[in-house]
Structures are given as C-alpha cells and as structure tokens.
C-alpha cells in the first residue's frame, strides 16, 4: 500500500503526463509537491517503481512511464523532438562546465500553424549564416517587414530566399548576404511574399 506522499507523487505524475503529454523531471515533481529535497523525491519515485506503478528508462531525461499507460507511437514521436540541455559551452573565453536538467522541446521552437521547411540550395545568404544544405523554417504569410528574411516569389514563377528591403517609391529590393550576388530591385507588385524565416536547422555528418 502506498503512503500518502507516494500517492501524491503518483497523482502528480499522472496529471502532468495528461496535461503536458510527457513525463515530468524530478525537479518538477519536487516543485509541484513542495518537496525541497531531490533525494526524497527520488525515494518516492523508487517506491512507485518497486510497486510496479512506474517504469524508469535509463538514458532518458524524461524517462518515467506509467505502467498502465504504455507510450503509443505518437508519444514516442513527441519525445523524439525533445533534447536535454546539458549546460553552456564556451565559444569565446573558457567557462565552467555545469550540468543542467532542463530540456529544449524542438516542436515548441519550430512547429506551429502555417509553418513549413525548405532546404537551402545556394550560397547567396552565407553572411547571414544561412549555408547551402541548411533547413529553414518558414512562417507562411503574405506580408513581411523591412529587413526580414523572406521567401519571395518573383513574377509568379521564380522563388528565392533573401532579405526584404521596402522602399518608399513602390519598389522592393531582395538583398543577398554575399558580395558575389547583386541585389534585385523590382516593382513591389512583381514580388509576392510566401513566408518569413523563423528558424534554421543544420546537421553535421
């Protein structure tokens, strides 16, 4: 039989998974139950595992799973886009390496209504750190602000990724970020905005 606090822990985990679609971190369980000691929280979790009510998967930051609710394929897919944050890394001066226990949910960062992804082919935006082979996340919308990086359709046919510059004389410039390419200045009615860059992905072999 579970103690009152073990039952509270189980209920918190159940409710968290129901509301968030993923299991909580130990720190989140402790905060939710008002427990100041991570060791105490670990003991409650271990008791639930020993009772056969929870499973704990080693190697996962959010590795708790309700035994009576196995993960389905959709839930596996959601976890596949959640990565642990392991701290900060120096790109200038050296800093102390400190482990973290937070996560970045890539679905929250990049997904959203009206968003799509394009693979970049070409080097006209390299000075904006957009390289050929990168993936850019686009928010689909028919308008953009001056200075935003956009997907533009010229004359209803040619699509390009450029910085949009809007002029007072009824023209716009599609500005590359590479000195080897010339800016393209056109009448505004010849350019149709397909979307604005909101994210970027790059993988390495």
N, C-alpha and C positions, 0 to 999 in steps of 0.2 A: 504494500500500500504506500502511496506517495505521501510525503509530508505536504503541509500547506504551501510552503515556499517552492517545493518541487512542482506541485500542481500549477502554481502561479507561473513558473518558468515555462512549463509546457503550454499553457494557455497563451502566454505572450508570444511564443514561437509560432504557434498555430495562427494567431491573429496577424502576426507580422507577415507570414508567408501568404495568407489570404489577401491581405491588403497590398503588399508590395510585389508579390509574385516571385519572391526569392527568400532565402533564409537569412536571418539576422547575424551580424557579427557578435562576438562575445561582449564587446564594449557596448553595443546597442542593447543587448539583453540586460546587462548590468544597469545601464542608464534607465531603461524602461521600468525596471523593478526597484530602482532606488538603492542598488547594491554598490557599495564603494570598493569592494574587494573583487578583483578578477578571479582570484583563487576560489572564492565562494561560488561565483557563477559557474566556474569550471566543474566544481563538485556537483552542483545541481544538474548540469548537463550530463555528467558521467552517470549520475543516478538514473536519469531518464534513458540513457543508452543501455545501462545494465538491466533496466526494466523492460527493454525491448520496445520502447516507445519512440526512440530516436535512433538514427544511424548517423555516424560521423565519418565523412570521407576525407581521408588524409590527402594533403596536397591542394585542397580547395580552400580559398579564403572563406567562402560561404558554403561550408561542407555539411551543414546539418540538414537532415532529411527526415520527415515524418514517416514512420514505418507503415502507417495505414494510408499513406498518400504518396505512392511512388511518383517520381517525376515522369511526365509524359514527354513526347518529342518536342512540343512547343516550349516547355520549360527548359529542356536541355538547350534549345536554340537561344533562349534568353540568356542563360548563363554563359553561353559561348561568346557573347559580346561584352562580358564583364571581366575586367582585368584588375588585379591587385595593384595598388600604388605602393611601391617599395621605398619611397622617400624621394630626395632630391639628388641630382648628380651635377657636379661642377662642370661648367663649360668655360669658366674663367679661372678664378682662384680656387684652390682646394677648399672643400668644406667637409665637415664631419658627416660620415655616413650614418644615418639614423633610420631604422626600420619604421614602417608605418603600418596601420591596419585599416586603411581606407581602400576604396575601390573607385575606379572610373567606369561608369556604365556607358559604353560606346553607343548604345542605342539611344540614350538620352542626349548624347552630344551630337549625333549625326542624323538620327531619324526624325521624321516629322511629316506632317501633311504637306503634300506638294513638293517633296524633295526627291531628287534623283542624283545619280552618279555618272560622271563622264570620265573616260580615260584620256589624259592629255597626250597629244601627238604633236611634237614640235617644241622648239626652244624659245619662242618669242616672249615668254613670261619668266625667264630664268632669274632676272633681277628682282622679282617678287617671290623668289624661292619656289616657283612652280616649274618643275622639271618634266621633260618628256617621260612618259610612263607613270607619272603620278595619277592619282584619282582625286577629282574634285567633287565635292558635294554641293549641289546646286539647289537653291530655293526657287522653285518655279514662280515667276511673277512677271507681269508685262511692263513694269517700270523699275527704274533704278536711280540712285542718287549720284551726283557728280563725284567721281573718284572711286566708285565701287568697281570691283572686277566682275564682269558680266559675260554671259553667253549671248552673243548678238547674232542675229540673222540679217544678212545684207541682201537687199533686193529679193527677199523671199527664198533665197537659194543657198548662199554661202554662209556657213556658221563659223564663228571664231570666238576665242577667249581673249578678252582684252580689258584694259581699264577704260571706263567710260568717262569722257570729259564733255560736259554740256556747255555750249556757247550761247550767248545772247542773240546771235544773228540767225538762229534757226538751224544751225548745224551742230553736229557732234563729232568728236574725234575718238576713234578706237585706238588707244595708245598702247603699244607694245612695251615690254620691260626688257628690251635687248637692243643695244645700239645698232645691231645689224639689220633691224627691221624699221621701216618707215611708218610713221603714224598714218592712219587712214581717216581723212576728214570728209564727211558726207552730209547731205541734207538729212535732217532728223527723220523725215518721213521714209527714208530708204532703209532705216535701221529699226529692226524690231527686237526688243529685249525678250529673251527666253527665260532668263533667270539670273540670280546673283550668287556668287561663290560664298558659301557659309562654312566650309570646312575642306580639309585636304588630308589625304592618306598617302603614305609611301611605305613600301615594303622593301626589304633588302634580302638578297639571296642568302 
